[in-house]
């Protein structure tokens, strides 16, 4: 008693965060579940590879158009010339790598939207 449990969402700075899954690991997970692998998760030498920054820029534009209130949009920043990057530094717990952001946006865009009338 007297010891307060730390909420699960708080990151303990003394414990290193596990690294995010690699593009290869995510591609294998999708392949194992029978899903199509997006180009930004394919190996660079694959003819269908799409650079993650290119995919993220396209997905960000589409998400802004289709779902302008998406919380994912707060995780990216867009320069005045149109390049898109993670909004948070790599040592910030809110940081997500390009391939993770692209996959999250692609999944959100694929979900059917409900409209309240």
C-alpha positions in Angstrom: 0.0 0.0 0.0 1.0 3.6 -0.5 2.7 2.8 -3.8 0.7 4.3 -6.6 0.7 2.3 -9.8 1.9 4.2 -12.8 -0.7 4.4 -15.7 0.2 2.1 -18.5 0.3 5.0 -21.0 3.1 6.8 -19.2 6.5 5.9 -20.4 9.1 5.2 -17.7 12.2 7.1 -18.8 14.4 4.5 -17.0 13.1 1.7 -19.2 14.0 2.0 -22.9 11.0 1.8 -25.2 11.0 -1.2 -27.5 11.8 -0.2 -31.1 8.9 0.1 -33.5 8.3 -2.8 -35.9 10.5 -2.7 -39.0 8.9 -2.5 -42.5 9.9 -6.1 -43.0 8.2 -7.3 -39.8 5.0 -5.4 -40.7 5.1 -6.8 -44.2 5.5 -10.4 -42.9 2.6 -9.9 -40.5 0.4 -8.7 -43.3 1.5 -11.5 -45.6 0.8 -14.1 -42.8 -2.7 -12.8 -42.4 -3.3 -12.9 -46.2 -3.4 -9.1 -46.6 -1.9 -7.1 -49.5 1.5 -5.5 -48.6 1.6 -1.8 -49.4 4.5 -0.6 -51.6 6.1 1.4 -48.7 6.6 -1.8 -46.8 8.2 -3.7 -49.7 12.1 -4.0 -50.0 13.8 -1.2 -51.8 14.9 -3.5 -54.6 11.3 -4.6 -55.3 9.9 -3.0 -58.4 6.7 -2.1 -56.6 8.5 -0.4 -53.7 7.3 3.1 -52.9 9.5 5.3 -50.7 7.8 5.8 -47.3 8.1 9.6 -47.5 6.4 9.6 -50.9 3.6 7.3 -49.6 3.2 9.3 -46.4 2.9 12.6 -48.4 0.2 11.1 -50.6 -1.7 9.5 -47.7 -1.6 12.8 -45.7 -3.2 14.7 -48.5 -5.9 12.1 -49.0 -6.5 11.9 -45.2 -6.8 15.7 -45.0 -9.3 15.7 -47.8 -11.4 12.8 -46.6 -11.1 12.9 -42.8 -9.8 16.4 -41.9 -10.4 15.8 -38.1 -8.3 12.6 -38.0 -6.0 12.5 -35.0 -3.3 11.0 -37.2 -2.8 14.4 -38.9 -1.4 15.8 -35.6 1.4 13.2 -35.9 2.8 14.7 -39.1 4.1 18.1 -40.2 4.1 19.4 -43.7 6.7 21.9 -45.0 5.8 24.8 -47.2 7.1 22.9 -50.2 4.9 19.8 -49.4 7.3 17.3 -47.8 5.8 15.4 -44.9 7.7 14.2 -41.8 6.9 13.0 -38.3 5.8 15.9 -36.2 7.8 14.7 -33.1 11.5 14.0 -32.6 12.6 10.4 -32.5 13.2 10.6 -28.7 9.6 11.8 -28.1 7.1 9.1 -27.1 4.6 10.5 -29.7 7.1 10.0 -32.5 6.1 7.4 -35.2 8.4 6.4 -38.1 7.4 7.1 -41.6 6.3 3.6 -42.4 4.2 3.3 -39.3 2.4 6.6 -40.0 1.8 5.6 -43.6 0.3 2.2 -42.5 -1.9 3.9 -39.9 -3.2 6.4 -42.4 -3.8 3.7 -45.1 -5.7 1.7 -42.6 -7.8 4.7 -41.5 -8.6 5.6 -45.1 -9.7 2.0 -45.8 -12.2 2.0 -42.9 -15.8 2.8 -44.0 -16.9 6.1 -42.7 -20.2 6.7 -41.0 -22.0 10.0 -41.5 -24.4 11.4 -39.0 -27.4 13.0 -40.8 
